[in-house]
């Protein structure tokens, strides 16, 4: 069994893992590991932890890459305009559907469907609902156009 007091050395006599590497395609390899059954219970959580660690490291490296790139004030304004345009489209579509007499729940559903039909990347029920809520479309009492909420 591998002692915990030294590094993993595949060339050491006491190394219980049998490693095989085989090329497949496009710079990928298949790594096969044969081990005694008793090591499996410890090995699987180790692999899961490493997988989580490397996913986290990959995410952090992508974030760092974008943090290094300065964003111009013009680009910030352009992004705000795109977001405002999306918010306006959500609200106007919803208002038109409410104006046709649809209930609020159905109007939200159809607003989302209309955005998905345009392949909008932000089209999802949670985002549409959040925008409408922030715009005050779900408040009780009179709403825009004098339409009572359902």
Residue, then its C-alpha position, 0 to 999 in steps of 0.5 A: x500500500x502507498x504510504x502517506x508520508x511520501x509522494x506518489x511514485x509510479x516507479x517505486x516497488x510498493x506502488x499498487x496502481x497499474x497505470x496505462x495511457x493510450x492515445x485516441x484522437x485530437x490530442x486526447x488520451x485514455x487513462x486506465x487505472x487498475x488498483x486493489x479493491x481496498x483502495x477504491x473507497x479512498x480513490x473515488x472521493x479523491x477523484x471527485x475532489x480533484x474534479x471539483x478543484x480543477x473546475x473551480x480553478x478553470x472558472x477562476x482563470x476564466x474570470x481572471x482573464x476577463x478582469x484583466x481586460x479593461x472595459x471602455x465607458x462606451x462598451x459599458x454604455x452599449x451593454x446597458x442599452x442592450x439590457x434596457x432594450x431587453x427589459x423594454x421588450x419583456x415589459x412591452x410584450x407582457x403589457x400587450x398580452x395583458x391588454x389582450x385579456x390574458x391572466x398574468x401567469x399566462x402572459x408571463x409564459x407567452x412573453x417568455x415563449x416569444x423571446x425564446x422564439x427569437x432565440x434570445x439568450x436571456x429568455x428564461x422564465x426566472x429572468x422574465x419574472x424578475x424583470x416584470x417584478x422589478x418593473x412593478x408589473x406584479x403589484x396589486x392595484x391598478x397597473x399600466x393601462x388601467x388593467x387589474x391584475x389577475 
